[in-house]
Each structure stands twice: as structure tokens, then as C-alpha cells.
Amino acid sequence: MNIKRLYHQFASPPYFYRISGLWLPYIMGLFVLLFAAGLYGGLVTAPTDYEQGEAYRIIFVHVPAAWMSLFIYMVMAISGAIGLIWRMKLAEIVSISSAPIGASFTFLALATGSIWGKPMWNTWWVWDARLTSELLLLFLYLGVMALYNAIEDKRTAARAVAILALVGVVNIPVIHYSVEWWNTLHQGPTVTKFDKPSIHLSMLIPLLIMAVAFKLYYIGSLFMRVRTEIIVREQKSKWVKDLAEES
């Protein structure tokens, strides 16, 4: 099977609906296993940090959530651009279906960051460059969802939110490099340093396991949302009617 044929297959809503239904149980099952292993490693087996004490353990949720907030926005923007340029219906659905999941991860990153900040900075919130740009990311996600729901024609709505998402991409490098460009209270990079991570392996492994678990959760949640949106958009199609008769 050549790449072009595979590309057109995955761009087909009926094919994606069928194949995603087969993968979904395995993806979510693997997520549960890795999430449990990551939490156990982070909350039980990882040693206490010599500076932050037990409070540092929130990073096993906070850091992967922050990573996912950026990753999902890029997926949303890229898939939106594909839908905008090539009028691919499935790409439009992936873009808008990613927004609520990305907003949830962004809110989780902000909430856990505030919980961590209280004992570390003695305040729940500061108008720090990293925190402020992450808050702006949440507003971008909410703006995408609000704009999509405000336009009745969903193909027109998808094109509008794709443009908004692409404009908002400028905020992604600001979030990533904010701790290097400005003097901020937020901790600098520890895992993504070019020489070596400034984190012990006993802490790094559960952190990376949690990161993989969160990505699997995103994929599984995305599949479920995309499948629902496909049915809504294709409800008058013959294949959907045949599917309803089979069930």
C-alpha cells in the first residue's frame, strides 16, 4: 500500500471511524496502565527533593500537562491549516475536537502550577511571563471553541477557527522560551536542556511515563470526540444509516 493511498484512507471519515474504533480500547487501556505506573513512581518511589521537599511531586502532573497544552495547540493549528488549504473534512474535525482537550490540559497546568506556587513563592499567582503566556493560551483555546460554536455552518466555522489558531501560534515560542528571554520566577528548563537534564533519573523516568500516558489520553479522547463529530456531520450519509441499522 503506497503512502498516497494510505493518506486518502485516513482522510476518509468512514475509514477513520472504523479503524479508530478498533484502536481505542487498546489506547485507553495502555493509558490506564502507564498513568498508574507514572503516579506510583512519582508519588511513592521517587525520592524527596532536597530543596522543595514533598511539594515538588506535583510536577508529575503539572509538567506533562503543560507539555500537552503546547503540543495539542500545535496539532490544532496544523490540522486547521490542512483543512483550510486542502479542504479536508477530517482535518477540520481533528482541529476543533482538539480544542476542549487542550483547554483542559492548559487549565490543569495553571491550577497545579498555582498549587505548587503557594508553598514555593508564598502566593497562588504572579504575573510572571510564563504564567501569563500560558493563561493567554487558555484564552486562545476558549476563543477557538466560542468562535466555532458561534457560526452555524460548520465548514465556515472550521475555516474561521483555523485562522484564529494559526494567528495564536506566535504564543507557543513565547511560552517555551519565556524563562530564558525574561527574568521570571518560574523554574528554568530541567528536562529539555541540551547538555543533560537537571533531574535525577529516579524522578525523570516517572515524569516521562506520565508524559506518554497524557499523550495516549489525548489520542484516545481525540478519537472519541472525532468519532462523535463525524457521526453528527455525516448523519445523512448512507454509511452512517447503515451503521445505525447494524447497531
MITI-435978 format. One record per residue (C-alpha): x negated, y negated, z; residue number from 1. Coordinates in steps of 0.1 Angstrom, whole numbers, plus 2048, in hexadecimal, padded with zeros to 3 digits. Layout:
N
+-----+-----+-----+-----+
!   x !   y !   z !   n !
+-----+-----+-----+-----+
!   X !   Y !   Z ! NUM !
...
+-----+-----+-----+-----+
END
This chain:
247
+-----+-----+-----+-----+
!   x !   y !   z !   n !
+-----+-----+-----+-----+
! 800 ! 800 ! 800 !   1 !
! 7F0 ! 7DF ! 7F5 !   2 !
! 7EF ! 7C0 ! 80B !   3 !
! 808 ! 7AC ! 7F5 !   4 !
! 822 ! 7C8 ! 7F8 !   5 !
! 81D ! 7CA ! 81E !   6 !
! 820 ! 7A4 ! 820 !   7 !
! 841 ! 7A4 ! 80E !   8 !
! 84E ! 7C1 ! 823 !   9 !
! 847 ! 7AF ! 844 !  10 !
! 857 ! 790 ! 835 !  11 !
! 877 ! 7A3 ! 830 !  12 !
! 890 ! 79F ! 84D !  13 !
! 89F ! 7C2 ! 849 !  14 !
! 87C ! 7D2 ! 849 !  15 !
! 870 ! 7BD ! 867 !  16 !
! 890 ! 7C5 ! 87A !  17 !
! 88B ! 7EA ! 875 !  18 !
! 865 ! 7EC ! 87C !  19 !
! 866 ! 7D5 ! 89A !  20 !
! 881 ! 7EA ! 8AA !  21 !
! 86A ! 808 ! 8A8 !  22 !
! 84C ! 7F5 ! 8B7 !  23 !
! 85F ! 7E2 ! 8D2 !  24 !
! 861 ! 7FE ! 8ED !  25 !
! 83C ! 806 ! 8EA !  26 !
! 832 ! 7E1 ! 8EC !  27 !
! 847 ! 7DA ! 90B !  28 !
! 83C ! 7FB ! 91B !  29 !
! 818 ! 7F2 ! 916 !  30 !
! 81F ! 7CF ! 923 !  31 !
! 82D ! 7DD ! 944 !  32 !
! 80F ! 7F4 ! 949 !  33 !
! 7F5 ! 7D8 ! 942 !  34 !
! 809 ! 7BF ! 957 !  35 !
! 80A ! 7D6 ! 975 !  36 !
! 7E5 ! 7DE ! 971 !  37 !
! 7DB ! 7BA ! 96D !  38 !
! 7EF ! 7AF ! 98B !  39 !
! 7E1 ! 7CB ! 9A0 !  40 !
! 7BD ! 7C2 ! 995 !  41 !
! 7C2 ! 79D ! 99B !  42 !
! 7D5 ! 79E ! 9BC !  43 !
! 7C7 ! 7BD ! 9CC !  44 !
! 7A5 ! 7C8 ! 9BF !  45 !
! 795 ! 7A7 ! 9B4 !  46 !
! 780 ! 798 ! 9D0 !  47 !
! 788 ! 778 ! 9E3 !  48 !
! 778 ! 759 ! 9D3 !  49 !
! 75D ! 74A ! 9E9 !  50 !
! 769 ! 726 ! 9E2 !  51 !
! 78F ! 728 ! 9DD !  52 !
! 797 ! 746 ! 9F3 !  53 !
! 7B6 ! 759 ! 9EB !  54 !
! 7C6 ! 73B ! 9D9 !  55 !
! 7B2 ! 742 ! 9BA !  56 !
! 7C7 ! 761 ! 9B2 !  57 !
! 7E1 ! 74C ! 9A1 !  58 !
! 7C9 ! 74A ! 984 !  59 !
! 7D3 ! 76D ! 979 !  60 !
! 7F5 ! 75F ! 970 !  61 !
! 7EC ! 73A ! 96A !  62 !
! 7D0 ! 73E ! 951 !  63 !
! 7E0 ! 758 ! 93A !  64 !
! 800 ! 743 ! 93A !  65 !
! 7EC ! 724 ! 930 !  66 !
! 7DA ! 738 ! 915 !  67 !
! 7FC ! 745 ! 908 !  68 !
! 80B ! 722 ! 908 !  69 !
! 7F0 ! 717 ! 8EE !  70 !
! 7F0 ! 738 ! 8DA !  71 !
! 816 ! 738 ! 8D6 !  72 !
! 817 ! 714 ! 8CB !  73 !
! 7FE ! 71C ! 8B0 !  74 !
! 812 ! 73A ! 8A5 !  75 !
! 831 ! 724 ! 8A4 !  76 !
! 820 ! 709 ! 88F !  77 !
! 80F ! 721 ! 877 !  78 !
! 82F ! 735 ! 871 !  79 !
! 842 ! 715 ! 86E !  80 !
! 82A ! 709 ! 853 !  81 !
! 82D ! 72A ! 840 !  82 !
! 853 ! 726 ! 841 !  83 !
! 850 ! 702 ! 836 !  84 !
! 839 ! 709 ! 819 !  85 !
! 845 ! 72B ! 80C !  86 !
! 869 ! 72A ! 819 !  87 !
! 864 ! 74B ! 82B !  88 !
! 883 ! 751 ! 840 !  89 !
! 871 ! 769 ! 858 !  90 !
! 855 ! 750 ! 85F !  91 !
! 86F ! 735 ! 867 !  92 !
! 880 ! 74E ! 880 !  93 !
! 85E ! 756 ! 890 !  94 !
! 856 ! 731 ! 894 !  95 !
! 877 ! 728 ! 8A6 !  96 !
! 878 ! 748 ! 8B9 !  97 !
! 856 ! 741 ! 8C8 !  98 !
! 860 ! 720 ! 8D6 !  99 !
! 874 ! 72C ! 8F5 ! 100 !
! 859 ! 745 ! 8FE ! 101 !
! 83D ! 72B ! 8FA ! 102 !
! 851 ! 713 ! 910 ! 103 !
! 854 ! 72D ! 92B ! 104 !
! 82F ! 734 ! 92B ! 105 !
! 827 ! 70F ! 92C ! 106 !
! 83F ! 709 ! 949 ! 107 !
! 82F ! 727 ! 95B ! 108 !
! 80D ! 719 ! 955 ! 109 !
! 817 ! 6F7 ! 963 ! 110 !
! 82A ! 706 ! 981 ! 111 !
! 80D ! 71D ! 98B ! 112 !
! 7F4 ! 701 ! 985 ! 113 !
! 807 ! 6EB ! 99D ! 114 !
! 809 ! 707 ! 9B7 ! 115 !
! 7E3 ! 70B ! 9B4 ! 116 !
! 7DD ! 6E6 ! 9B5 ! 117 !
! 7EE ! 6E0 ! 9D6 ! 118 !
! 7D4 ! 6F2 ! 9EB ! 119 !
! 7B7 ! 6E9 ! 9D4 ! 120 !
! 7BF ! 6C4 ! 9CE ! 121 !
! 7D8 ! 6BE ! 9EA ! 122 !
! 7F2 ! 6B4 ! 9D1 ! 123 !
! 80B ! 6C5 ! 9BA ! 124 !
! 804 ! 6AF ! 99C ! 125 !
! 7EB ! 696 ! 98F ! 126 !
! 7EC ! 684 ! 96D ! 127 !
! 7CD ! 698 ! 963 ! 128 !
! 7C5 ! 69A ! 93E ! 129 !
! 7C9 ! 6C0 ! 93D ! 130 !
! 7EA ! 6C0 ! 951 ! 131 !
! 7F9 ! 6A2 ! 93E ! 132 !
! 7F1 ! 6B1 ! 91C ! 133 !
! 7FF ! 6D3 ! 927 ! 134 !
! 81F ! 6C1 ! 932 ! 135 !
! 821 ! 6B0 ! 910 ! 136 !
! 81F ! 6D3 ! 901 ! 137 !
! 83D ! 6DD ! 915 ! 138 !
! 850 ! 6BF ! 907 ! 139 !
! 846 ! 6C9 ! 8E4 ! 140 !
! 854 ! 6EC ! 8E9 ! 141 !
! 874 ! 6DD ! 8F7 ! 142 !
! 876 ! 6C4 ! 8DA ! 143 !
! 873 ! 6E0 ! 8C1 ! 144 !
! 890 ! 6F3 ! 8D1 ! 145 !
! 8A5 ! 6D4 ! 8D4 ! 146 !
! 89F ! 6C9 ! 8B0 ! 147 !
! 8A7 ! 6EC ! 8A3 ! 148 !
! 8C8 ! 6EE ! 8B6 ! 149 !
! 8D2 ! 6CB ! 8AC ! 150 !
! 8D2 ! 6D3 ! 886 ! 151 !
! 8EE ! 6E9 ! 87B ! 152 !
! 8DE ! 6F7 ! 85B ! 153 !
! 8C3 ! 70F ! 869 ! 154 !
! 8AD ! 70E ! 849 ! 155 !
! 8AC ! 6E8 ! 84C ! 156 !
! 8A7 ! 6EA ! 871 ! 157 !
! 88A ! 702 ! 86C ! 158 !
! 878 ! 6EA ! 854 ! 159 !
! 87D ! 6CD ! 86C ! 160 !
! 86F ! 6DF ! 88A ! 161 !
! 852 ! 6EC ! 875 ! 162 !
! 848 ! 6C7 ! 86E ! 163 !
! 84B ! 6BE ! 893 ! 164 !
! 837 ! 6DD ! 89D ! 165 !
! 81B ! 6D4 ! 884 ! 166 !
! 819 ! 6B0 ! 891 ! 167 !
! 816 ! 6BE ! 8B5 ! 168 !
! 7F8 ! 6D4 ! 8AC ! 169 !
! 7E2 ! 6B6 ! 8B3 ! 170 !
! 7E9 ! 6BB ! 8D8 ! 171 !
! 7D9 ! 6DE ! 8D8 ! 172 !
! 7B5 ! 6D4 ! 8D6 ! 173 !
! 7BC ! 6B8 ! 8EF ! 174 !
! 7C8 ! 6D2 ! 908 ! 175 !
! 7AB ! 6E9 ! 901 ! 176 !
! 78F ! 6CF ! 902 ! 177 !
! 79E ! 6B7 ! 91C ! 178 !
! 788 ! 6C4 ! 938 ! 179 !
! 769 ! 6BE ! 922 ! 180 !
! 773 ! 69C ! 913 ! 181 !
! 77F ! 68B ! 933 ! 182 !
! 776 ! 68B ! 958 ! 183 !
! 793 ! 6A0 ! 966 ! 184 !
! 79B ! 6B2 ! 986 ! 185 !
! 7A4 ! 6D2 ! 973 ! 186 !
! 78A ! 6ED ! 974 ! 187 !
! 774 ! 6F0 ! 955 ! 188 !
! 772 ! 70F ! 93E ! 189 !
! 766 ! 72F ! 94F ! 190 !
! 770 ! 74C ! 938 ! 191 !
! 76A ! 73B ! 916 ! 192 !
! 747 ! 72D ! 91D ! 193 !
! 72F ! 735 ! 901 ! 194 !
! 713 ! 742 ! 917 ! 195 !
! 726 ! 758 ! 92F ! 196 !
! 746 ! 756 ! 943 ! 197 !
! 743 ! 746 ! 965 ! 198 !
! 759 ! 760 ! 975 ! 199 !
! 74F ! 782 ! 984 ! 200 !
! 758 ! 7A1 ! 970 ! 201 !
! 76F ! 7AD ! 98C ! 202 !
! 784 ! 78E ! 986 ! 203 !
! 780 ! 78C ! 961 ! 204 !
! 78D ! 7AF ! 958 ! 205 !
! 7AF ! 7AB ! 969 ! 206 !
! 7B2 ! 788 ! 95B ! 207 !
! 7AC ! 795 ! 937 ! 208 !
! 7C5 ! 7B2 ! 93E ! 209 !
! 7DF ! 798 ! 948 ! 210 !
! 7D7 ! 784 ! 928 ! 211 !
! 7DE ! 7A3 ! 913 ! 212 !
! 7FD ! 7AB ! 926 ! 213 !
! 80B ! 788 ! 921 ! 214 !
! 804 ! 78B ! 8FB ! 215 !
! 817 ! 7AC ! 8FA ! 216 !
! 833 ! 79B ! 90D ! 217 !
! 834 ! 77F ! 8F3 ! 218 !
! 834 ! 798 ! 8D6 ! 219 !
! 850 ! 7AD ! 8E6 ! 220 !
! 865 ! 78E ! 8EF ! 221 !
! 85F ! 77F ! 8CC ! 222 !
! 86B ! 7A0 ! 8BC ! 223 !
! 88B ! 79F ! 8D0 ! 224 !
! 892 ! 77B ! 8C8 ! 225 !
! 88A ! 77F ! 8A3 ! 226 !
! 8A0 ! 79E ! 8A0 ! 227 !
! 8BD ! 78B ! 8B0 ! 228 !
! 8B7 ! 76C ! 899 ! 229 !
! 8B5 ! 783 ! 87B ! 230 !
! 8D7 ! 793 ! 883 ! 231 !
! 8E7 ! 770 ! 888 ! 232 !
! 8D9 ! 763 ! 867 ! 233 !
! 8DF ! 782 ! 853 ! 234 !
! 901 ! 78C ! 862 ! 235 !
! 912 ! 78A ! 840 ! 236 !
! 8F7 ! 79F ! 82F ! 237 !
! 8FF ! 7C3 ! 824 ! 238 !
! 8E3 ! 7D2 ! 838 ! 239 !
! 8F0 ! 7C2 ! 859 ! 240 !
! 913 ! 7CE ! 852 ! 241 !
! 905 ! 7F1 ! 84B ! 242 !
! 8F2 ! 7EF ! 86C ! 243 !
! 911 ! 7E5 ! 87F ! 244 !
! 924 ! 803 ! 870 ! 245 !
! 908 ! 81B ! 879 ! 246 !
! 908 ! 80F ! 89D ! 247 !
+-----+-----+-----+-----+
END
